[in-house]
Amino acid sequence: MKHIPGADPELVLLNHYYEELDRIPLTHMSRTDINDLLVELGFYKKAQAEDEVPEDFRFSPAKDSPFKEHHSKRANDDLSQEPRPEKESPHGDL
């Protein structure tokens, strides 16, 4: 969250490269409406703050995460070996 004095509240959705995907105005929404919207968008809400986030929701709502395949391989492979990318990413800093 980034508070900007005088600006109307809005939800800004970004991809993994911090590129803006969408802006949703929140001015006329209640807290319940916003919570419902986040669930509808695919965000996971923990029942308790100390609860773990289920594996299926770690990259949620970005189901097409460029990191998801890498993460899955790491879980199944020996953790001492780094998976090698098949092709060079244009975002080499990530």
MDTraj code that builds the backbone (N, CA, C; nanometers):
import mdtraj as md
import numpy as np

residues = "MET LYS HIS ILE PRO GLY ALA ASP PRO GLU LEU VAL LEU LEU ASN HIS TYR TYR GLU GLU LEU ASP ARG ILE PRO LEU THR HIS MET SER ARG THR ASP ILE ASN ASP LEU LEU VAL GLU LEU GLY PHE TYR LYS LYS ALA GLN ALA GLU ASP GLU VAL PRO GLU ASP PHE ARG PHE SER PRO ALA LYS ASP SER PRO PHE LYS GLU HIS HIS SER LYS ARG ALA ASN ASP ASP LEU SER GLN GLU PRO ARG PRO GLU LYS GLU SER PRO HIS GLY ASP LEU".split()
xyz = np.array([
    [0.0847, -0.1174, 0.0000],
    [0.0000, 0.0000, 0.0000],
    [0.0888, 0.1232, 0.0000],
    [0.0494, 0.2179, -0.0796],
    [0.1205, 0.3454, -0.0830],
    [0.0165, 0.4557, -0.0651],
    [0.0250, 0.5269, 0.0457],
    [-0.0692, 0.6353, 0.0732],
    [-0.0224, 0.7610, 0.0010],
    [-0.1123, 0.8192, -0.0789],
    [-0.0831, 0.9437, -0.1494],
    [-0.1863, 1.0460, -0.1030],
    [-0.1447, 1.1445, -0.0223],
    [-0.2383, 1.2429, 0.0307],
    [-0.3176, 1.3122, -0.0807],
    [-0.4501, 1.3186, -0.0629],
    [-0.5365, 1.3866, -0.1577],
    [-0.5804, 1.3025, -0.2757],
    [-0.5208, 1.1860, -0.2943],
    [-0.5574, 1.0994, -0.4075],
    [-0.6709, 1.0065, -0.3667],
    [-0.7584, 0.9771, -0.4612],
    [-0.8639, 0.8797, -0.4362],
    [-0.8009, 0.7413, -0.4255],
    [-0.8530, 0.6578, -0.3336],
    [-0.7952, 0.5246, -0.3183],
    [-0.8258, 0.4368, -0.4395],
    [-0.7255, 0.3617, -0.4819],
    [-0.7447, 0.2688, -0.5920],
    [-0.6520, 0.1504, -0.5741],
    [-0.6968, 0.0366, -0.6238],
    [-0.6165, -0.0846, -0.6230],
    [-0.5414, -0.0893, -0.7553],
    [-0.4093, -0.0941, -0.7474],
    [-0.3271, -0.1000, -0.8680],
    [-0.2684, -0.2407, -0.8751],
    [-0.3016, -0.3125, -0.9803],
    [-0.2520, -0.4486, -0.9985],
    [-0.1293, -0.4458, -1.0876],
    [-0.0220, -0.5089, -1.0410],
    [0.1049, -0.5126, -1.1131],
    [0.1410, -0.6568, -1.1464],
    [0.2206, -0.6749, -1.2516],
    [0.2713, -0.8085, -1.2800],
    [0.4030, -0.8280, -1.2059],
    [0.4719, -0.9391, -1.2312],
    [0.5959, -0.9692, -1.1594],
    [0.7098, -0.8748, -1.1946],
    [0.6935, -0.7974, -1.3009],
    [0.7956, -0.7015, -1.3422],
    [0.7560, -0.5595, -1.3044],
    [0.6557, -0.5478, -1.2145],
    [0.6052, -0.4203, -1.1650],
    [0.5479, -0.3327, -1.2757],
    [0.4982, -0.3965, -1.3811],
    [0.4279, -0.3237, -1.4867],
    [0.2804, -0.3205, -1.4499],
    [0.2181, -0.2056, -1.4664],
    [0.0782, -0.1892, -1.4287],
    [-0.0134, -0.2672, -1.5224],
    [-0.1025, -0.3474, -1.4616],
    [-0.1995, -0.4244, -1.5383],
    [-0.3378, -0.3615, -1.5355],
    [-0.3756, -0.3060, -1.4204],
    [-0.5106, -0.2521, -1.4067],
    [-0.5160, -0.1603, -1.2853],
    [-0.6115, -0.0666, -1.2874],
    [-0.6409, 0.0206, -1.1736],
    [-0.7897, 0.0104, -1.1448],
    [-0.8226, -0.0151, -1.0196],
    [-0.9626, -0.0293, -0.9797],
    [-0.9907, 0.0751, -0.8725],
    [-1.0807, 0.1711, -0.9014],
    [-1.1138, 0.2726, -0.8008],
    [-1.1860, 0.2099, -0.6820],
    [-1.1494, 0.2517, -0.5613],
    [-1.2065, 0.1958, -0.4386],
    [-1.2899, 0.2973, -0.3609],
    [-1.3038, 0.4178, -0.4123],
    [-1.3691, 0.5271, -0.3405],
    [-1.5077, 0.4908, -0.2880],
    [-1.5881, 0.4273, -0.3696],
    [-1.7273, 0.4007, -0.3321],
    [-1.7472, 0.2582, -0.2810],
    [-1.6395, 0.1935, -0.2377],
    [-1.6494, 0.0559, -0.1903],
    [-1.6292, 0.0506, -0.0398],
    [-1.7038, -0.0374, 0.0251],
    [-1.6851, -0.0608, 0.1684],
    [-1.5713, -0.1614, 0.1873],
    [-1.5289, -0.1785, 0.3107],
    [-1.4245, -0.2768, 0.3416],
    [-1.4694, -0.4162, 0.2970],
    [-1.5954, -0.4500, 0.3206],
    [-1.6492, -0.5802, 0.2792],
    [-1.6439, -0.5940, 0.1275],
    [-1.6819, -0.4877, 0.0557],
    [-1.6771, -0.4903, -0.0914],
    [-1.5340, -0.5133, -0.1414],
    [-1.4383, -0.4470, -0.0774],
    [-1.2984, -0.4605, -0.1183],
    [-1.2476, -0.6014, -0.0889],
    [-1.2821, -0.6547, 0.0291],
    [-1.2429, -0.7922, 0.0609],
    [-1.3017, -0.8910, -0.0390],
    [-1.4284, -0.8723, -0.0750],
    [-1.4933, -0.9596, -0.1744],
    [-1.4247, -0.9476, -0.3099],
    [-1.3866, -0.8262, -0.3480],
    [-1.3177, -0.8039, -0.4747],
    [-1.1843, -0.8790, -0.4769],
    [-1.1085, -0.8695, -0.3683],
    [-0.9790, -0.9378, -0.3627],
    [-0.9942, -1.0892, -0.3751],
    [-1.0961, -1.1447, -0.3106],
    [-1.1222, -1.2889, -0.3232],
    [-1.1609, -1.3218, -0.4672],
    [-1.2445, -1.2389, -0.5273],
    [-1.2867, -1.2591, -0.6662],
    [-1.1674, -1.2536, -0.7621],
    [-1.0701, -1.1686, -0.7318],
    [-0.9514, -1.1554, -0.8160],
    [-0.8530, -1.2709, -0.7966],
    [-0.8741, -1.3521, -0.6929],
    [-0.7888, -1.4679, -0.6714],
    [-0.6897, -1.4560, -0.5580],
    [-0.6973, -1.3483, -0.4805],
    [-0.6096, -1.3347, -0.3654],
    [-0.6574, -1.4277, -0.2542],
    [-0.5647, -1.4775, -0.1748],
    [-0.5966, -1.5675, -0.0640],
    [-0.6017, -1.4873, 0.0652],
    [-0.7028, -1.5128, 0.1476],
    [-0.7146, -1.4462, 0.2776],
    [-0.6975, -1.5507, 0.3865],
    [-0.5948, -1.5304, 0.4687],
    [-0.5701, -1.6215, 0.5796],
    [-0.6757, -1.6000, 0.6873],
    [-0.7121, -1.7073, 0.7559],
    [-0.8083, -1.6978, 0.8655],
    [-0.7449, -1.6268, 0.9850],
    [-0.6180, -1.6558, 1.0119],
    [-0.5428, -1.5945, 1.1213],
    [-0.4109, -1.5419, 1.0651],
    [-0.3609, -1.4339, 1.1204],
    [-0.2375, -1.3724, 1.0702],
    [-0.1199, -1.4700, 1.0703],
    [-0.1158, -1.5612, 1.1681],
    [-0.0030, -1.6545, 1.1777],
    [-0.0180, -1.7790, 1.0899],
    [-0.1305, -1.7948, 1.0221],
    [-0.1525, -1.9107, 0.9349],
    [-0.0567, -1.9093, 0.8160],
    [-0.0233, -2.0284, 0.7677],
    [0.0596, -2.0431, 0.6473],
    [-0.0267, -2.0205, 0.5235],
    [0.0332, -1.9695, 0.4181],
    [-0.0364, -1.9560, 0.2898],
    [-0.0191, -2.0889, 0.2152],
    [-0.1295, -2.1517, 0.1698],
    [-0.1174, -2.2788, 0.0979],
    [-0.0314, -2.2638, -0.0275],
    [0.0406, -2.3691, -0.0605],
    [0.1315, -2.3694, -0.1753],
    [0.0625, -2.3220, -0.3031],
    [-0.0613, -2.3635, -0.3259],
    [-0.1339, -2.3261, -0.4481],
    [-0.1568, -2.1758, -0.4599],
    [-0.1463, -2.1040, -0.3492],
    [-0.1733, -1.9607, -0.3499],
    [-0.0479, -1.8756, -0.3339],
    [0.0692, -1.9363, -0.3324],
    [0.1929, -1.8609, -0.3082],
    [0.2172, -1.7547, -0.4148],
    [0.1778, -1.7800, -0.5392],
    [0.1973, -1.6833, -0.6469],
    [0.0647, -1.6246, -0.6921],
    [-0.0384, -1.6502, -0.6161],
    [-0.1718, -1.6067, -0.6504],
    [-0.1819, -1.4562, -0.6358],
    [-0.2607, -1.3887, -0.7144],
    [-0.3466, -1.4436, -0.8186],
    [-0.2751, -1.4627, -0.9520],
    [-0.1453, -1.4380, -0.9559],
    [-0.0706, -1.4491, -1.0810],
    [-0.0400, -1.5956, -1.1093],
    [-0.1365, -1.6680, -1.1614],
    [-0.1207, -1.8104, -1.1883],
    [-0.0155, -1.8361, -1.2947],
    [0.0144, -1.7359, -1.3770],
    [0.1137, -1.7521, -1.4831],
    [0.2500, -1.6982, -1.4385],
    [0.2783, -1.7075, -1.3096],
    [0.4030, -1.6542, -1.2563],
    [0.5242, -1.7135, -1.3261],
    [0.6193, -1.6290, -1.3671],
    [0.7408, -1.6820, -1.4285],
    [0.8265, -1.7554, -1.3258],
    [0.7969, -1.7412, -1.1983],
    [0.8746, -1.8040, -1.0932],
    [0.8135, -1.9354, -1.0473],
    [0.6882, -1.9629, -1.0843],
    [0.6189, -2.0814, -1.0344],
    [0.6879, -2.2093, -1.0795],
    [0.7254, -2.2182, -1.2077],
    [0.7922, -2.3381, -1.2581],
    [0.9255, -2.3570, -1.1869],
    [0.9980, -2.2495, -1.1696],
    [1.1267, -2.2548, -1.1006],
    [1.1065, -2.3066, -0.9581],
    [1.0052, -2.2571, -0.8892],
    [0.9769, -2.2972, -0.7520],
    [0.9399, -2.4449, -0.7457],
    [0.8572, -2.4926, -0.8382],
    [0.8154, -2.6323, -0.8401],
    [0.9341, -2.7242, -0.8634],
    [1.0232, -2.6865, -0.9539],
    [1.1418, -2.7675, -0.9800],
    [1.2281, -2.7765, -0.8552],
    [1.2416, -2.6657, -0.7845],
    [1.3255, -2.6640, -0.6646],
    [1.2682, -2.7564, -0.5580],
    [1.1375, -2.7632, -0.5484],
    [1.0750, -2.8491, -0.4485],
    [1.0993, -2.9962, -0.4797],
    [1.1084, -3.0302, -0.6082],
    [1.1235, -3.1689, -0.6487],
    [1.2689, -3.2105, -0.6683],
    [1.3566, -3.1168, -0.6982],
    [1.4968, -3.1470, -0.7248],
    [1.5792, -3.1361, -0.5978],
    [1.7015, -3.1773, -0.6073],
    [1.7967, -3.1585, -0.4988],
    [1.8183, -3.0088, -0.4819],
    [1.8022, -2.9564, -0.3612],
    [1.8118, -2.8124, -0.3391],
    [1.9518, -2.7579, -0.3618],
    [2.0511, -2.8446, -0.3704],
    [2.1865, -2.7962, -0.3933],
    [2.2131, -2.7644, -0.5398],
    [2.1240, -2.8065, -0.6290],
    [2.1422, -2.7798, -0.7716],
    [2.0481, -2.6702, -0.8159],
    [2.1016, -2.5709, -0.8856],
    [2.0204, -2.4633, -0.9420],
    [1.9643, -2.5074, -1.0759],
    [1.8337, -2.4921, -1.1005],
    [1.7804, -2.5224, -1.2332],
    [1.8337, -2.4227, -1.3348],
    [1.8619, -2.4695, -1.4531],
    [1.9139, -2.3821, -1.5582],
    [1.8004, -2.3337, -1.6454],
    [1.7922, -2.2034, -1.6693],
    [1.6861, -2.1521, -1.7560],
    [1.7063, -2.2015, -1.8988],
    [1.5937, -2.2297, -1.9669],
    [1.6007, -2.2777, -2.1041],
    [1.6402, -2.1677, -2.2002],
    [1.5938, -2.0454, -2.1734],
    [1.6335, -1.9321, -2.2570],
    [1.6546, -1.8111, -2.1690],
    [1.7292, -1.7185, -2.2173],
    [1.7635, -1.5988, -2.1417],
    [1.6421, -1.5072, -2.1292],
    [1.6132, -1.4626, -2.0086],
    [1.5015, -1.3725, -1.9824],
    [1.5440, -1.2295, -2.0144],
    [1.4534, -1.1483, -2.0710],
    [1.4875, -1.0079, -2.0956],
    [1.5009, -0.9308, -1.9635],
    [1.4553, -0.9927, -1.8539],
    [1.4618, -0.9295, -1.7225],
    [1.5659, -1.0046, -1.6401],
    [1.6903, -0.9902, -1.6750],
    [1.7979, -1.0634, -1.6123],
    [1.8198, -1.0277, -1.4665],
    [1.7638, -0.9166, -1.4221],
    [1.7838, -0.8763, -1.2835],
    [1.6898, -0.9471, -1.1876],
    [1.5984, -1.0301, -1.2380],
    [1.5040, -1.0989, -1.1498],
    [1.5441, -1.2405, -1.1259],
])
top = md.Topology()
chain = top.add_chain()
for i, resn in enumerate(residues, 1):
    res = top.add_residue(resn, chain, resSeq=i)
    for name in ("N", "CA", "C"):
        top.add_atom(name, md.element.get_by_symbol(name[0]), res)
traj = md.Trajectory(xyz[None], top)
